[in-house]
Amino acid sequence: MGIPVFLAELRELVGQRALWLSAVTLVVVDDDGRVLLGRRADTGEWALIGGIIDPGEQPADAAVRECLEETGVTVEPQALTSVTVSPVIDYPNGDRCQYLELTFRCRPLAGEACVNDDESLEVAWFHPDALPAVDAYVQERIALALAGNSAAHFALSDA
């Protein structure tokens, strides 16, 4: 699985130290209320569509780009539904990252969902009451997006 050029160049300078990156996550909901998920090639787990925001890229543009790259579906971002920070993630190659995560509820405009890159093993639409096994992160973001609230959920630390 390739990484963005800017990140590869940055890794040459900082090695595997933890990086602070911005990312988008999408809860794509079709007219039937189904949610688009991808089964990740690196972990085999079902997850929401998303990825790193390129330097200077608008977050909503990143959401549109990521969905098209990963699934072949063109989307329209409708609302920012959460702003959170991930835990530090340790990747199998030793790289470490922590993400500022912007989650968007989106609606599909065009395209048929398919595996469109090497990041996914499968992509599919699921009714919210018939999701495959997904972690609490995915469940929470889907619930926030489906609540229909156009105001973003902001996570607060316990401190």
Secondary structure, DSSP 8 states (H G I E B T S, - for coil): ----HHHHHHHHHHTTSEEEEEEEEEEEB-TTS-EEEEEETTT--EE-EEEE--TT--HHHHHHHHHHHHHS-EEEEEEEEEEEE---EE-TTS-EEEEEEEEEEEEEEE------STTEEEEEEE-GGG--S--HHHHHHHHHHHTT--S-EE-----
